[in-house]
Amino acid sequence: MIITLGLLSGLLTTCAWLPQLLRTWRRGRADDISYTYLAVFAAGVLGWLAYGLLAEQPAVFAANVVTFTLIAALTLLKTRPRRRPDQPRR
């Protein structure tokens, strides 16, 4: 029961990033998200990932692997915009 609660909670908090990632993908840029925020959040996620590994908590570990992957994708989209900010959206 506790592992199920952890997995469900991890799924919900991780999936909360999908709308931001999809919005960024559609817009082709992430100029409204600061690098400082992404760096601090990623550091915290890596800390939780390490905690989940060291404490042998599979739900914490799994959720943070996925969250870190989404944050890395968002950071990549921010560093390599697909479209100029002044270019109109189609």
N, CA, C and O atoms as a CHARMM CRD file, in Angstrom:
* protein
*
  360
    1    1 MET  N      0.81700  -1.19400   0.00000 PROA 1      0.00000
    2    1 MET  CA     0.00000   0.00000   0.00000 PROA 1      0.00000
    3    1 MET  C      0.86300   1.26200   0.00000 PROA 1      0.00000
    4    1 MET  O      0.55200   2.21600  -0.71300 PROA 1      0.00000
    5    2 ILE  N      1.93900   1.28300   0.78400 PROA 2      0.00000
    6    2 ILE  CA     2.79700   2.45600   0.86400 PROA 2      0.00000
    7    2 ILE  C      3.52200   2.68300  -0.46100 PROA 2      0.00000
    8    2 ILE  O      3.66400   3.82300  -0.90200 PROA 2      0.00000
    9    3 ILE  N      3.98000   1.60700  -1.09400 PROA 3      0.00000
   10    3 ILE  CA     4.66000   1.74600  -2.38500 PROA 3      0.00000
   11    3 ILE  C      3.68800   2.25100  -3.44000 PROA 3      0.00000
   12    3 ILE  O      4.05800   3.08000  -4.27200 PROA 3      0.00000
   13    4 THR  N      2.45400   1.76800  -3.41900 PROA 4      0.00000
   14    4 THR  CA     1.44000   2.23000  -4.36100 PROA 4      0.00000
   15    4 THR  C      1.17200   3.72000  -4.17500 PROA 4      0.00000
   16    4 THR  O      1.06000   4.45800  -5.15400 PROA 4      0.00000
   17    5 LEU  N      1.07200   4.16000  -2.94000 PROA 5      0.00000
   18    5 LEU  CA     0.87800   5.58600  -2.65600 PROA 5      0.00000
   19    5 LEU  C      2.06000   6.39600  -3.18300 PROA 5      0.00000
   20    5 LEU  O      1.86500   7.45000  -3.78800 PROA 5      0.00000
   21    6 GLY  N      3.26300   5.92300  -2.96200 PROA 6      0.00000
   22    6 GLY  CA     4.45300   6.60900  -3.45300 PROA 6      0.00000
   23    6 GLY  C      4.49200   6.67300  -4.96800 PROA 6      0.00000
   24    6 GLY  O      4.81700   7.71400  -5.53900 PROA 6      0.00000
   25    7 LEU  N      4.16300   5.56400  -5.62700 PROA 7      0.00000
   26    7 LEU  CA     4.15100   5.54900  -7.08900 PROA 7      0.00000
   27    7 LEU  C      3.07800   6.47100  -7.65100 PROA 7      0.00000
   28    7 LEU  O      3.32400   7.18400  -8.62400 PROA 7      0.00000
   29    8 LEU  N      1.90000   6.46700  -7.05600 PROA 8      0.00000
   30    8 LEU  CA     0.82400   7.34600  -7.51000 PROA 8      0.00000
   31    8 LEU  C      1.19400   8.81700  -7.30500 PROA 8      0.00000
   32    8 LEU  O      0.96800   9.64500  -8.18700 PROA 8      0.00000
   33    9 SER  N      1.75500   9.13500  -6.15500 PROA 9      0.00000
   34    9 SER  CA     2.17000  10.51200  -5.88100 PROA 9      0.00000
   35    9 SER  C      3.26600  10.95300  -6.84600 PROA 9      0.00000
   36    9 SER  O      3.23200  12.06800  -7.36600 PROA 9      0.00000
   37   10 GLY  N      4.22400  10.08400  -7.07900 PROA 10     0.00000
   38   10 GLY  CA     5.29300  10.38200  -8.03100 PROA 10     0.00000
   39   10 GLY  C      4.76100  10.57500  -9.44100 PROA 10     0.00000
   40   10 GLY  O      5.21200  11.46100 -10.16600 PROA 10     0.00000
   41   11 LEU  N      3.80400   9.74700  -9.82600 PROA 11     0.00000
   42   11 LEU  CA     3.19300   9.86300 -11.14800 PROA 11     0.00000
   43   11 LEU  C      2.50100  11.21800 -11.30100 PROA 11     0.00000
   44   11 LEU  O      2.65900  11.88900 -12.32100 PROA 11     0.00000
   45   12 LEU  N      1.74100  11.61200 -10.29500 PROA 12     0.00000
   46   12 LEU  CA     1.01600  12.88100 -10.36500 PROA 12     0.00000
   47   12 LEU  C      1.95500  14.08600 -10.42200 PROA 12     0.00000
   48   12 LEU  O      1.76700  14.97800 -11.24900 PROA 12     0.00000
   49   13 THR  N      2.95700  14.11700  -9.55300 PROA 13     0.00000
   50   13 THR  CA     3.85800  15.26800  -9.53900 PROA 13     0.00000
   51   13 THR  C      4.74500  15.30400 -10.77600 PROA 13     0.00000
   52   13 THR  O      5.10600  16.38200 -11.24700 PROA 13     0.00000
   53   14 THR  N      5.09500  14.15000 -11.30100 PROA 14     0.00000
   54   14 THR  CA     5.89600  14.10100 -12.51700 PROA 14     0.00000
   55   14 THR  C      5.06300  14.50600 -13.72800 PROA 14     0.00000
   56   14 THR  O      5.53100  15.26400 -14.57800 PROA 14     0.00000
   57   15 CYS  N      3.85500  14.01600 -13.80900 PROA 15     0.00000
   58   15 CYS  CA     2.97600  14.35500 -14.93800 PROA 15     0.00000
   59   15 CYS  C      2.59900  15.83600 -14.94200 PROA 15     0.00000
   60   15 CYS  O      2.17200  16.36100 -15.97000 PROA 15     0.00000
   61   16 ALA  N      2.75000  16.50000 -13.82200 PROA 16     0.00000
   62   16 ALA  CA     2.47000  17.93800 -13.76600 PROA 16     0.00000
   63   16 ALA  C      3.40600  18.71100 -14.69400 PROA 16     0.00000
   64   16 ALA  O      3.08800  19.83400 -15.08500 PROA 16     0.00000
   65   17 TRP  N      4.54800  18.13400 -15.05200 PROA 17     0.00000
   66   17 TRP  CA     5.49100  18.79700 -15.94100 PROA 17     0.00000
   67   17 TRP  C      5.11600  18.65200 -17.40300 PROA 17     0.00000
   68   17 TRP  O      5.59900  19.42500 -18.23100 PROA 17     0.00000
   69   18 LEU  N      4.28400  17.70200 -17.74700 PROA 18     0.00000
   70   18 LEU  CA     3.95700  17.46700 -19.15500 PROA 18     0.00000
   71   18 LEU  C      3.30100  18.67300 -19.83500 PROA 18     0.00000
   72   18 LEU  O      3.68500  18.99700 -20.95900 PROA 18     0.00000
   73   19 PRO  N      2.32900  19.35500 -19.20900 PROA 19     0.00000
   74   19 PRO  CA     1.75900  20.52600 -19.88700 PROA 19     0.00000
   75   19 PRO  C      2.80500  21.60400 -20.19700 PROA 19     0.00000
   76   19 PRO  O      2.76000  22.21600 -21.26400 PROA 19     0.00000
   77   20 GLN  N      3.74000  21.84000 -19.28200 PROA 20     0.00000
   78   20 GLN  CA     4.78800  22.83900 -19.52200 PROA 20     0.00000
   79   20 GLN  C      5.69800  22.40100 -20.65800 PROA 20     0.00000
   80   20 GLN  O      6.06600  23.20800 -21.51200 PROA 20     0.00000
   81   21 LEU  N      6.05700  21.13500 -20.66800 PROA 21     0.00000
   82   21 LEU  CA     6.92200  20.62000 -21.72200 PROA 21     0.00000
   83   21 LEU  C      6.22200  20.68800 -23.07800 PROA 21     0.00000
   84   21 LEU  O      6.84200  21.08100 -24.06600 PROA 21     0.00000
   85   22 LEU  N      4.95500  20.31600 -23.14300 PROA 22     0.00000
   86   22 LEU  CA     4.19700  20.36900 -24.39400 PROA 22     0.00000
   87   22 LEU  C      4.02000  21.81000 -24.87400 PROA 22     0.00000
   88   22 LEU  O      4.13000  22.08700 -26.06800 PROA 22     0.00000
   89   23 ARG  N      3.74800  22.71800 -23.95000 PROA 23     0.00000
   90   23 ARG  CA     3.59900  24.13800 -24.29600 PROA 23     0.00000
   91   23 ARG  C      4.90900  24.66800 -24.87600 PROA 23     0.00000
   92   23 ARG  O      4.91000  25.37900 -25.88100 PROA 23     0.00000
   93   24 THR  N      6.00100  24.32200 -24.24600 PROA 24     0.00000
   94   24 THR  CA     7.30900  24.76400 -24.71700 PROA 24     0.00000
   95   24 THR  C      7.60300  24.18200 -26.08800 PROA 24     0.00000
   96   24 THR  O      8.13000  24.87400 -26.95800 PROA 24     0.00000
   97   25 TRP  N      7.27200  22.93400 -26.28300 PROA 25     0.00000
   98   25 TRP  CA     7.49400  22.27400 -27.57100 PROA 25     0.00000
   99   25 TRP  C      6.68700  22.95900 -28.67200 PROA 25     0.00000
  100   25 TRP  O      7.20800  23.22500 -29.75600 PROA 25     0.00000
  101   26 ARG  N      5.40800  23.24400 -28.39100 PROA 26     0.00000
  102   26 ARG  CA     4.54600  23.88700 -29.38500 PROA 26     0.00000
  103   26 ARG  C      5.02300  25.30300 -29.71200 PROA 26     0.00000
  104   26 ARG  O      5.02700  25.70500 -30.87600 PROA 26     0.00000
  105   27 ARG  N      5.42300  26.05400 -28.69200 PROA 27     0.00000
  106   27 ARG  CA     5.89000  27.42800 -28.89500 PROA 27     0.00000
  107   27 ARG  C      7.27400  27.47000 -29.52100 PROA 27     0.00000
  108   27 ARG  O      7.62100  28.43800 -30.19700 PROA 27     0.00000
  109   28 GLY  N      8.06200  26.43300 -29.30400 PROA 28     0.00000
  110   28 GLY  CA     9.40100  26.39100 -29.85500 PROA 28     0.00000
  111   28 GLY  C     10.42900  27.14500 -29.03300 PROA 28     0.00000
  112   28 GLY  O     11.56600  27.33000 -29.46700 PROA 28     0.00000
  113   29 ARG  N     10.02900  27.58300 -27.84100 PROA 29     0.00000
  114   29 ARG  CA    10.95900  28.32100 -26.98000 PROA 29     0.00000
  115   29 ARG  C     10.46700  28.25900 -25.53800 PROA 29     0.00000
  116   29 ARG  O      9.31100  27.93400 -25.26700 PROA 29     0.00000
  117   30 ALA  N     11.38500  28.58200 -24.61600 PROA 30     0.00000
  118   30 ALA  CA    11.05300  28.56100 -23.18500 PROA 30     0.00000
  119   30 ALA  C     11.63600  29.78500 -22.49900 PROA 30     0.00000
  120   30 ALA  O     12.22200  29.68600 -21.42000 PROA 30     0.00000
  121   31 ASP  N     11.47100  30.93300 -23.13100 PROA 31     0.00000
  122   31 ASP  CA    12.06600  32.14300 -22.58700 PROA 31     0.00000
  123   31 ASP  C     11.40700  32.61300 -21.28900 PROA 31     0.00000
  124   31 ASP  O     11.95500  33.47300 -20.59900 PROA 31     0.00000
  125   32 ASP  N     10.26000  32.07200 -20.95500 PROA 32     0.00000
  126   32 ASP  CA     9.57500  32.46900 -19.71700 PROA 32     0.00000
  127   32 ASP  C      9.98300  31.61300 -18.51100 PROA 32     0.00000
  128   32 ASP  O      9.45700  31.80100 -17.41400 PROA 32     0.00000
  129   33 ILE  N     10.90800  30.68300 -18.70500 PROA 33     0.00000
  130   33 ILE  CA    11.40600  29.84000 -17.61700 PROA 33     0.00000
  131   33 ILE  C     12.87100  30.20100 -17.38900 PROA 33     0.00000
  132   33 ILE  O     13.66200  30.19300 -18.33200 PROA 33     0.00000
  133   34 SER  N     13.23800  30.51400 -16.15500 PROA 34     0.00000
  134   34 SER  CA    14.61100  30.94800 -15.89400 PROA 34     0.00000
  135   34 SER  C     15.55800  29.75300 -15.76100 PROA 34     0.00000
  136   34 SER  O     15.17300  28.66900 -15.32300 PROA 34     0.00000
  137   35 TYR  N     16.80300  29.99300 -16.15300 PROA 35     0.00000
  138   35 TYR  CA    17.83900  28.97400 -15.99700 PROA 35     0.00000
  139   35 TYR  C     18.08700  28.67500 -14.51500 PROA 35     0.00000
  140   35 TYR  O     18.35100  27.53400 -14.13700 PROA 35     0.00000
  141   36 THR  N     17.99900  29.70800 -13.69300 PROA 36     0.00000
  142   36 THR  CA    18.21100  29.51200 -12.25400 PROA 36     0.00000
  143   36 THR  C     17.17700  28.54700 -11.69800 PROA 36     0.00000
  144   36 THR  O     17.51900  27.62900 -10.95300 PROA 36     0.00000
  145   37 TYR  N     15.91900  28.75000 -12.05500 PROA 37     0.00000
  146   37 TYR  CA    14.86100  27.85400 -11.60300 PROA 37     0.00000
  147   37 TYR  C     15.15300  26.41900 -12.04100 PROA 37     0.00000
  148   37 TYR  O     15.09200  25.49500 -11.22900 PROA 37     0.00000
  149   38 LEU  N     15.46700  26.23600 -13.30900 PROA 38     0.00000
  150   38 LEU  CA    15.72300  24.89000 -13.82300 PROA 38     0.00000
  151   38 LEU  C     16.91100  24.24300 -13.11200 PROA 38     0.00000
  152   38 LEU  O     16.86500  23.05800 -12.78200 PROA 38     0.00000
  153   39 ALA  N     17.96700  25.01200 -12.87700 PROA 39     0.00000
  154   39 ALA  CA    19.16200  24.46700 -12.22100 PROA 39     0.00000
  155   39 ALA  C     18.87700  24.07300 -10.77600 PROA 39     0.00000
  156   39 ALA  O     19.27100  22.99300 -10.33600 PROA 39     0.00000
  157   40 VAL  N     18.19800  24.94100 -10.04100 PROA 40     0.00000
  158   40 VAL  CA    17.90500  24.64900  -8.63500 PROA 40     0.00000
  159   40 VAL  C     16.93500  23.47400  -8.52900 PROA 40     0.00000
  160   40 VAL  O     17.11200  22.58900  -7.69200 PROA 40     0.00000
  161   41 PHE  N     15.92300  23.47300  -9.37100 PROA 41     0.00000
  162   41 PHE  CA    14.95800  22.36900  -9.34500 PROA 41     0.00000
  163   41 PHE  C     15.62500  21.05300  -9.72100 PROA 41     0.00000
  164   41 PHE  O     15.38600  20.03200  -9.07500 PROA 41     0.00000
  165   42 ALA  N     16.46200  21.06600 -10.76300 PROA 42     0.00000
  166   42 ALA  CA    17.16900  19.84800 -11.18000 PROA 42     0.00000
  167   42 ALA  C     18.08000  19.34300 -10.07200 PROA 42     0.00000
  168   42 ALA  O     18.18000  18.13500  -9.85900 PROA 42     0.00000
  169   43 ALA  N     18.74800  20.25000  -9.36300 PROA 43     0.00000
  170   43 ALA  CA    19.60700  19.83400  -8.24600 PROA 43     0.00000
  171   43 ALA  C     18.78000  19.16100  -7.15200 PROA 43     0.00000
  172   43 ALA  O     19.19600  18.15000  -6.58800 PROA 43     0.00000
  173   44 GLY  N     17.61800  19.72000  -6.85800 PROA 44     0.00000
  174   44 GLY  CA    16.74000  19.10500  -5.86400 PROA 44     0.00000
  175   44 GLY  C     16.24600  17.73300  -6.30300 PROA 44     0.00000
  176   44 GLY  O     16.18700  16.80000  -5.50200 PROA 44     0.00000
  177   45 VAL  N     15.89900  17.62000  -7.55600 PROA 45     0.00000
  178   45 VAL  CA    15.44200  16.33100  -8.09000 PROA 45     0.00000
  179   45 VAL  C     16.57000  15.30200  -8.03200 PROA 45     0.00000
  180   45 VAL  O     16.34100  14.14500  -7.67800 PROA 45     0.00000
  181   46 LEU  N     17.78700  15.72500  -8.37900 PROA 46     0.00000
  182   46 LEU  CA    18.92000  14.79900  -8.27300 PROA 46     0.00000
  183   46 LEU  C     19.14600  14.36100  -6.82600 PROA 46     0.00000
  184   46 LEU  O     19.50200  13.20900  -6.57400 PROA 46     0.00000
  185   47 GLY  N     18.93900  15.27600  -5.87700 PROA 47     0.00000
  186   47 GLY  CA    19.04700  14.91200  -4.46300 PROA 47     0.00000
  187   47 GLY  C     18.01300  13.86100  -4.07800 PROA 47     0.00000
  188   47 GLY  O     18.33600  12.88700  -3.39700 PROA 47     0.00000
  189   48 TRP  N     16.77800  14.05700  -4.51000 PROA 48     0.00000
  190   48 TRP  CA    15.73100  13.07000  -4.22800 PROA 48     0.00000
  191   48 TRP  C     15.99600  11.75000  -4.93300 PROA 48     0.00000
  192   48 TRP  O     15.70300  10.67900  -4.40200 PROA 48     0.00000
  193   49 LEU  N     16.55500  11.83600  -6.13500 PROA 49     0.00000
  194   49 LEU  CA    16.90800  10.62200  -6.86700 PROA 49     0.00000
  195   49 LEU  C     17.95900   9.83600  -6.08600 PROA 49     0.00000
  196   49 LEU  O     17.84000   8.62100  -5.93300 PROA 49     0.00000
  197   50 ALA  N     18.97500  10.51800  -5.59800 PROA 50     0.00000
  198   50 ALA  CA    20.01700   9.86500  -4.79800 PROA 50     0.00000
  199   50 ALA  C     19.43200   9.29200  -3.51500 PROA 50     0.00000
  200   50 ALA  O     19.77700   8.18100  -3.11200 PROA 50     0.00000
  201   51 TYR  N     18.54700  10.05000  -2.87400 PROA 51     0.00000
  202   51 TYR  CA    17.89600   9.56600  -1.65400 PROA 51     0.00000
  203   51 TYR  C     17.11400   8.28500  -1.94700 PROA 51     0.00000
  204   51 TYR  O     17.21400   7.30800  -1.20400 PROA 51     0.00000
  205   52 GLY  N     16.34300   8.29200  -3.02100 PROA 52     0.00000
  206   52 GLY  CA    15.56000   7.10600  -3.37300 PROA 52     0.00000
  207   52 GLY  C     16.43800   5.89700  -3.62100 PROA 52     0.00000
  208   52 GLY  O     16.07700   4.77600  -3.26100 PROA 52     0.00000
  209   53 LEU  N     17.59400   6.12000  -4.23600 PROA 53     0.00000
  210   53 LEU  CA    18.53400   5.02700  -4.49100 PROA 53     0.00000
  211   53 LEU  C     19.16200   4.53000  -3.19200 PROA 53     0.00000
  212   53 LEU  O     19.18000   3.32900  -2.92100 PROA 53     0.00000
  213   54 LEU  N     19.67600   5.46300  -2.39200 PROA 54     0.00000
  214   54 LEU  CA    20.36300   5.08300  -1.15200 PROA 54     0.00000
  215   54 LEU  C     19.41600   4.50500  -0.09800 PROA 54     0.00000
  216   54 LEU  O     19.79800   3.60800   0.65400 PROA 54     0.00000
  217   55 ALA  N     18.19400   5.01300  -0.04400 PROA 55     0.00000
  218   55 ALA  CA    17.22500   4.53200   0.93800 PROA 55     0.00000
  219   55 ALA  C     16.43400   3.33100   0.41500 PROA 55     0.00000
  220   55 ALA  O     15.56100   2.79300   1.09700 PROA 55     0.00000
  221   56 GLU  N     16.76600   2.92600  -0.81600 PROA 56     0.00000
  222   56 GLU  CA    16.07800   1.78900  -1.45000 PROA 56     0.00000
  223   56 GLU  C     14.57300   2.00400  -1.49200 PROA 56     0.00000
  224   56 GLU  O     13.78500   1.14100  -1.10400 PROA 56     0.00000
  225   57 GLN  N     14.20200   3.18200  -1.97400 PROA 57     0.00000
  226   57 GLN  CA    12.80000   3.56000  -2.14500 PROA 57     0.00000
  227   57 GLN  C     12.50400   3.63700  -3.64600 PROA 57     0.00000
  228   57 GLN  O     12.73600   4.67500  -4.26600 PROA 57     0.00000
  229   58 PRO  N     11.99600   2.55100  -4.23300 PROA 58     0.00000
  230   58 PRO  CA    11.82800   2.51700  -5.68600 PROA 58     0.00000
  231   58 PRO  C     10.87000   3.58400  -6.21700 PROA 58     0.00000
  232   58 PRO  O     11.07700   4.09300  -7.31800 PROA 58     0.00000
  233   59 ALA  N      9.84200   3.92800  -5.47200 PROA 59     0.00000
  234   59 ALA  CA     8.89300   4.93400  -5.94400 PROA 59     0.00000
  235   59 ALA  C      9.55500   6.31000  -6.03300 PROA 59     0.00000
  236   59 ALA  O      9.35800   7.03400  -7.00800 PROA 59     0.00000
  237   60 VAL  N     10.32600   6.66200  -5.03300 PROA 60     0.00000
  238   60 VAL  CA    11.02800   7.95400  -5.02500 PROA 60     0.00000
  239   60 VAL  C     12.05700   7.98900  -6.14800 PROA 60     0.00000
  240   60 VAL  O     12.16800   8.98400  -6.86400 PROA 60     0.00000
  241   61 PHE  N     12.79700   6.92000  -6.29800 PROA 61     0.00000
  242   61 PHE  CA    13.81200   6.83700  -7.34300 PROA 61     0.00000
  243   61 PHE  C     13.18200   6.95300  -8.72700 PROA 61     0.00000
  244   61 PHE  O     13.61600   7.77100  -9.53700 PROA 61     0.00000
  245   62 ALA  N     12.16700   6.14600  -9.00200 PROA 62     0.00000
  246   62 ALA  CA    11.54200   6.11300 -10.33100 PROA 62     0.00000
  247   62 ALA  C     10.92100   7.46300 -10.68900 PROA 62     0.00000
  248   62 ALA  O     11.10600   7.95700 -11.80100 PROA 62     0.00000
  249   63 ALA  N     10.19300   8.05000  -9.76200 PROA 63     0.00000
  250   63 ALA  CA     9.54600   9.33500 -10.04200 PROA 63     0.00000
  251   63 ALA  C     10.57700  10.40900 -10.36400 PROA 63     0.00000
  252   63 ALA  O     10.35600  11.24000 -11.24500 PROA 63     0.00000
  253   64 ASN  N     11.68400  10.39500  -9.66500 PROA 64     0.00000
  254   64 ASN  CA    12.68500  11.42900  -9.87900 PROA 64     0.00000
  255   64 ASN  C     13.53400  11.18600 -11.11700 PROA 64     0.00000
  256   64 ASN  O     14.06000  12.14000 -11.69000 PROA 64     0.00000
  257   65 VAL  N     13.68000   9.95400 -11.53900 PROA 65     0.00000
  258   65 VAL  CA    14.34200   9.68600 -12.82200 PROA 65     0.00000
  259   65 VAL  C     13.51300  10.30300 -13.94600 PROA 65     0.00000
  260   65 VAL  O     14.04800  10.98000 -14.82400 PROA 65     0.00000
  261   66 VAL  N     12.20800  10.06200 -13.91000 PROA 66     0.00000
  262   66 VAL  CA    11.32700  10.60300 -14.95400 PROA 66     0.00000
  263   66 VAL  C     11.28100  12.13000 -14.87000 PROA 66     0.00000
  264   66 VAL  O     11.35900  12.80500 -15.89600 PROA 66     0.00000
  265   67 THR  N     11.15600  12.67600 -13.66800 PROA 67     0.00000
  266   67 THR  CA    11.10700  14.13100 -13.50900 PROA 67     0.00000
  267   67 THR  C     12.39200  14.77000 -14.01800 PROA 67     0.00000
  268   67 THR  O     12.34200  15.78600 -14.71200 PROA 67     0.00000
  269   68 PHE  N     13.54000  14.19300 -13.68400 PROA 68     0.00000
  270   68 PHE  CA    14.79800  14.75000 -14.15300 PROA 68     0.00000
  271   68 PHE  C     14.88300  14.69500 -15.67800 PROA 68     0.00000
  272   68 PHE  O     15.40300  15.61900 -16.30200 PROA 68     0.00000
  273   69 THR  N     14.38300  13.63300 -16.27000 PROA 69     0.00000
  274   69 THR  CA    14.37600  13.51700 -17.72600 PROA 69     0.00000
  275   69 THR  C     13.53300  14.62600 -18.35400 PROA 69     0.00000
  276   69 THR  O     13.93100  15.22600 -19.35300 PROA 69     0.00000
  277   70 LEU  N     12.36600  14.89300 -17.76200 PROA 70     0.00000
  278   70 LEU  CA    11.50400  15.96300 -18.28100 PROA 70     0.00000
  279   70 LEU  C     12.16100  17.33100 -18.11500 PROA 70     0.00000
  280   70 LEU  O     12.08500  18.17100 -19.01200 PROA 70     0.00000
  281   71 ILE  N     12.79900  17.55300 -16.97800 PROA 71     0.00000
  282   71 ILE  CA    13.48700  18.82800 -16.75000 PROA 71     0.00000
  283   71 ILE  C     14.65400  18.97900 -17.72500 PROA 71     0.00000
  284   71 ILE  O     14.89800  20.07300 -18.23500 PROA 71     0.00000
  285   72 ALA  N     15.37100  17.89400 -17.98600 PROA 72     0.00000
  286   72 ALA  CA    16.47300  17.94000 -18.95100 PROA 72     0.00000
  287   72 ALA  C     15.94200  18.27300 -20.35100 PROA 72     0.00000
  288   72 ALA  O     16.55900  19.05100 -21.07800 PROA 72     0.00000
  289   73 ALA  N     14.81200  17.69100 -20.72400 PROA 73     0.00000
  290   73 ALA  CA    14.21000  17.98200 -22.02800 PROA 73     0.00000
  291   73 ALA  C     13.79000  19.44900 -22.10500 PROA 73     0.00000
  292   73 ALA  O     13.99900  20.10300 -23.12700 PROA 73     0.00000
  293   74 LEU  N     13.20900  19.95800 -21.04700 PROA 74     0.00000
  294   74 LEU  CA    12.79900  21.35400 -21.00400 PROA 74     0.00000
  295   74 LEU  C     14.01200  22.27600 -21.10600 PROA 74     0.00000
  296   74 LEU  O     13.96600  23.29100 -21.80100 PROA 74     0.00000
  297   75 THR  N     15.07600  21.93200 -20.42600 PROA 75     0.00000
  298   75 THR  CA    16.30600  22.71700 -20.48800 PROA 75     0.00000
  299   75 THR  C     16.88800  22.69200 -21.90000 PROA 75     0.00000
  300   75 THR  O     17.36200  23.71300 -22.39700 PROA 75     0.00000
  301   76 LEU  N     16.85200  21.53400 -22.53900 PROA 76     0.00000
  302   76 LEU  CA    17.33800  21.42200 -23.91100 PROA 76     0.00000
  303   76 LEU  C     16.51400  22.29800 -24.84700 PROA 76     0.00000
  304   76 LEU  O     17.06500  22.98000 -25.71100 PROA 76     0.00000
  305   77 LEU  N     15.20000  22.27900 -24.67500 PROA 77     0.00000
  306   77 LEU  CA    14.34700  23.13200 -25.50500 PROA 77     0.00000
  307   77 LEU  C     14.63900  24.60700 -25.25600 PROA 77     0.00000
  308   77 LEU  O     14.55700  25.42400 -26.17300 PROA 77     0.00000
  309   78 LYS  N     14.97800  24.94300 -24.01800 PROA 78     0.00000
  310   78 LYS  CA    15.28900  26.33700 -23.69700 PROA 78     0.00000
  311   78 LYS  C     16.62100  26.75700 -24.32000 PROA 78     0.00000
  312   78 LYS  O     16.74500  27.87900 -24.81200 PROA 78     0.00000
  313   79 THR  N     17.60000  25.88200 -24.30400 PROA 79     0.00000
  314   79 THR  CA    18.91700  26.24600 -24.82600 PROA 79     0.00000
  315   79 THR  C     18.97400  26.20300 -26.34500 PROA 79     0.00000
  316   79 THR  O     19.83200  26.84200 -26.95400 PROA 79     0.00000
  317   80 ARG  N     18.07700  25.46200 -26.95300 PROA 80     0.00000
  318   80 ARG  CA    18.06000  25.34200 -28.41500 PROA 80     0.00000
  319   80 ARG  C     16.66600  25.60200 -28.95600 PROA 80     0.00000
  320   80 ARG  O     15.97300  24.66500 -29.35300 PROA 80     0.00000
  321   81 PRO  N     16.24600  26.86100 -28.97900 PROA 81     0.00000
  322   81 PRO  CA    14.89600  27.15900 -29.47000 PROA 81     0.00000
  323   81 PRO  C     14.75100  26.74900 -30.93300 PROA 81     0.00000
  324   81 PRO  O     15.69000  26.85800 -31.72300 PROA 81     0.00000
  325   82 ARG  N     13.57700  26.28500 -31.26700 PROA 82     0.00000
  326   82 ARG  CA    13.30300  25.85000 -32.63400 PROA 82     0.00000
  327   82 ARG  C     12.89000  27.00800 -33.52500 PROA 82     0.00000
  328   82 ARG  O     12.92800  26.89900 -34.75100 PROA 82     0.00000
  329   83 ARG  N     12.49200  28.12900 -32.90500 PROA 83     0.00000
  330   83 ARG  CA    11.97300  29.24700 -33.67400 PROA 83     0.00000
  331   83 ARG  C     12.39200  30.53600 -32.98200 PROA 83     0.00000
  332   83 ARG  O     12.48700  30.58200 -31.75500 PROA 83     0.00000
  333   84 ARG  N     12.63900  31.56100 -33.74800 PROA 84     0.00000
  334   84 ARG  CA    12.99300  32.84200 -33.15800 PROA 84     0.00000
  335   84 ARG  C     11.81800  33.36300 -32.33300 PROA 84     0.00000
  336   84 ARG  O     10.66800  33.18500 -32.73200 PROA 84     0.00000
  337   85 PRO  N     12.08200  34.00600 -31.18600 PROA 85     0.00000
  338   85 PRO  CA    11.00200  34.53000 -30.34900 PROA 85     0.00000
  339   85 PRO  C     10.06800  35.49600 -31.06900 PROA 85     0.00000
  340   85 PRO  O      8.88600  35.56400 -30.73000 PROA 85     0.00000
  341   86 ASP  N     10.56600  36.25100 -32.06000 PROA 86     0.00000
  342   86 ASP  CA     9.70400  37.21700 -32.75500 PROA 86     0.00000
  343   86 ASP  C      8.96300  36.61100 -33.93500 PROA 86     0.00000
  344   86 ASP  O      8.14300  37.28100 -34.56300 PROA 86     0.00000
  345   87 GLN  N      9.24000  35.36600 -34.24000 PROA 87     0.00000
  346   87 GLN  CA     8.56400  34.69300 -35.34700 PROA 87     0.00000
  347   87 GLN  C      7.15700  34.30600 -34.91400 PROA 87     0.00000
  348   87 GLN  O      6.98400  33.69700 -33.85800 PROA 87     0.00000
  349   88 PRO  N      6.14100  34.65200 -35.71600 PROA 88     0.00000
  350   88 PRO  CA     4.75600  34.33300 -35.31900 PROA 88     0.00000
  351   88 PRO  C      4.49700  32.83300 -35.30600 PROA 88     0.00000
  352   88 PRO  O      5.11000  32.05800 -36.04000 PROA 88     0.00000
  353   89 ARG  N      3.56400  32.46200 -34.44200 PROA 89     0.00000
  354   89 ARG  CA     3.15400  31.06200 -34.33000 PROA 89     0.00000
  355   89 ARG  C      2.19600  30.74400 -35.47600 PROA 89     0.00000
  356   89 ARG  O      1.35400  31.56600 -35.83700 PROA 89     0.00000
  357   90 ARG  N      2.32900  29.56800 -36.03400 PROA 90     0.00000
  358   90 ARG  CA     1.44200  29.16800 -37.13900 PROA 90     0.00000
  359   90 ARG  C      0.12200  28.67700 -36.62900 PROA 90     0.00000
  360   90 ARG  O     -0.74400  28.30000 -37.41900 PROA 90     0.00000
